[in-house]
């Protein structure tokens, strides 16, 4: 019973809702400006179509660059003049070339080298020269002039005395001195014998020069 009452209430409510909807669609809508004229009856403004002029656009046209294969070929007779204008620093090749042996090179004159002769110094003393002095009579002749000192004989003194001296350019002896003596009067006897000796002079550069020389003198008892 209760279920049936609910179905009835639902049907009544649905009917009332339908009635309200139908009433709402049947009411005329009116405007305030023109009463009695509905919105559907208002006239609309006519639409006018206007033709607009077409805008012209100017584009800058670049000149067409000719391609290499479109250019006309250069005449053969003009090609040489073109290259001559580009190459200006190259030497010109002579039209005729003479073939023959080359000219000998010109050598600069060399200065003449001279070997000036050194100034001769007569006071210079040489140690070694081209031709050494020689004792005239030899060592045996020098020993024969030795006088054995009496003191050395009594003291049975024997030995060797070395005398150093200078042989002059004329063969004479100067500046004699004993560099190794034995004493007992033997050194003085050796100096006297050397000072009285004569030599052939030493030769250097074709000239007689002074040469330092030395000789040994032996003292020996028989």
GIRAUR-V123541 format. One record per residue. N is the residue number from 0. RES is the residue in one small letter. OMEGA is omega in whole degrees, -180 to 180 (none if undefined). Layout:
n:N res:RES omega:OMEGA
n:N res:RES omega:OMEGA
This chain:
n:0 res:x omega:179
n:1 res:x omega:178
n:2 res:x omega:-179
n:3 res:x omega:178
n:4 res:x omega:180
n:5 res:x omega:178
n:6 res:x omega:-179
n:7 res:x omega:179
n:8 res:x omega:179
n:9 res:x omega:-179
n:10 res:x omega:179
n:11 res:x omega:179
n:12 res:x omega:180
n:13 res:x omega:-179
n:14 res:x omega:179
n:15 res:x omega:-179
n:16 res:x omega:178
n:17 res:x omega:-180
n:18 res:x omega:179
n:19 res:x omega:-180
n:20 res:x omega:-179
n:21 res:x omega:180
n:22 res:x omega:-179
n:23 res:x omega:179
n:24 res:x omega:-179
n:25 res:x omega:-179
n:26 res:x omega:178
n:27 res:x omega:176
n:28 res:x omega:-177
n:29 res:x omega:177
n:30 res:x omega:-179
n:31 res:x omega:-175
n:32 res:x omega:-176
n:33 res:x omega:179
n:34 res:x omega:178
n:35 res:x omega:-180
n:36 res:x omega:-179
n:37 res:x omega:-179
n:38 res:x omega:180
n:39 res:x omega:-178
n:40 res:x omega:-178
n:41 res:x omega:-180
n:42 res:x omega:178
n:43 res:x omega:-180
n:44 res:x omega:179
n:45 res:x omega:-180
n:46 res:x omega:-180
n:47 res:x omega:179
n:48 res:x omega:-179
n:49 res:x omega:177
n:50 res:x omega:178
n:51 res:x omega:179
n:52 res:x omega:-180
n:53 res:x omega:-180
n:54 res:x omega:179
n:55 res:x omega:178
n:56 res:x omega:-179
n:57 res:x omega:177
n:58 res:x omega:180
n:59 res:x omega:-177
n:60 res:x omega:178
n:61 res:x omega:178
n:62 res:x omega:-177
n:63 res:x omega:179
n:64 res:x omega:-179
n:65 res:x omega:177
n:66 res:x omega:-175
n:67 res:x omega:-177
n:68 res:x omega:177
n:69 res:x omega:-178
n:70 res:x omega:179
n:71 res:x omega:-180
n:72 res:x omega:179
n:73 res:x omega:178
n:74 res:x omega:-177
n:75 res:x omega:-177
n:76 res:x omega:179
n:77 res:x omega:-177
n:78 res:x omega:180
n:79 res:x omega:-180
n:80 res:x omega:179
n:81 res:x omega:-180
n:82 res:x omega:178
n:83 res:x omega:178
n:84 res:x omega:-180
n:85 res:x omega:-177
n:86 res:x omega:-177
n:87 res:x omega:-174
n:88 res:x omega:-178
n:89 res:x omega:178
n:90 res:x omega:179
n:91 res:x omega:177
n:92 res:x omega:-180
n:93 res:x omega:-179
n:94 res:x omega:180
n:95 res:x omega:180
n:96 res:x omega:179
n:97 res:x omega:-179
n:98 res:x omega:-180
n:99 res:x omega:179
n:100 res:x omega:-180
n:101 res:x omega:178
n:102 res:x omega:179
n:103 res:x omega:-180
n:104 res:x omega:179
n:105 res:x omega:-179
n:106 res:x omega:178
n:107 res:x omega:180
n:108 res:x omega:180
n:109 res:x omega:179
n:110 res:x omega:179
n:111 res:x omega:-179
n:112 res:x omega:178
n:113 res:x omega:178
n:114 res:x omega:-176
n:115 res:x omega:-180
n:116 res:x omega:-179
n:117 res:x omega:180
n:118 res:x omega:-177
n:119 res:x omega:178
n:120 res:x omega:-176
n:121 res:x omega:180
n:122 res:x omega:-179
n:123 res:x omega:180
n:124 res:x omega:180
n:125 res:x omega:174
n:126 res:x omega:179
n:127 res:x omega:179
n:128 res:x omega:-179
n:129 res:x omega:177
n:130 res:x omega:-178
n:131 res:x omega:177
n:132 res:x omega:177
n:133 res:x omega:-180
n:134 res:x omega:179
n:135 res:x omega:-177
n:136 res:x omega:177
n:137 res:x omega:-179
n:138 res:x omega:-179
n:139 res:x omega:177
n:140 res:x omega:178
n:141 res:x omega:179
n:142 res:x omega:-179
n:143 res:x omega:-179
n:144 res:x omega:-178
n:145 res:x omega:174
n:146 res:x omega:-177
n:147 res:x omega:-178
n:148 res:x omega:-179
n:149 res:x omega:180
n:150 res:x omega:-180
n:151 res:x omega:179
n:152 res:x omega:-179
n:153 res:x omega:-179
n:154 res:x omega:-178
n:155 res:x omega:-177
n:156 res:x omega:178
n:157 res:x omega:177
n:158 res:x omega:-177
n:159 res:x omega:178
n:160 res:x omega:179
n:161 res:x omega:-179
n:162 res:x omega:177
n:163 res:x omega:-175
n:164 res:x omega:179
n:165 res:x omega:173
n:166 res:x omega:-177
n:167 res:x omega:-178
n:168 res:x omega:178
n:169 res:x omega:178
n:170 res:x omega:179
n:171 res:x omega:-177
n:172 res:x omega:177
n:173 res:x omega:177
n:174 res:x omega:179
n:175 res:x omega:180
n:176 res:x omega:179
n:177 res:x omega:178
n:178 res:x omega:178
n:179 res:x omega:-176
n:180 res:x omega:180
n:181 res:x omega:179
n:182 res:x omega:179
n:183 res:x omega:-178
n:184 res:x omega:-179
n:185 res:x omega:-178
n:186 res:x omega:-179
n:187 res:x omega:178
n:188 res:x omega:179
n:189 res:x omega:180
n:190 res:x omega:-180
n:191 res:x omega:-179
n:192 res:x omega:-178
n:193 res:x omega:-177
n:194 res:x omega:178
n:195 res:x omega:-178
n:196 res:x omega:177
n:197 res:x omega:-178
n:198 res:x omega:165
n:199 res:x omega:-174
n:200 res:x omega:174
n:201 res:x omega:-176
n:202 res:x omega:175
n:203 res:x omega:-180
n:204 res:x omega:179
n:205 res:x omega:-179
n:206 res:x omega:176
n:207 res:x omega:-177
n:208 res:x omega:177
n:209 res:x omega:-176
n:210 res:x omega:176
n:211 res:x omega:-172
n:212 res:x omega:179
n:213 res:x omega:178
n:214 res:x omega:174
n:215 res:x omega:178
n:216 res:x omega:-175
n:217 res:x omega:176
n:218 res:x omega:-178
n:219 res:x omega:180
n:220 res:x omega:179
n:221 res:x omega:none
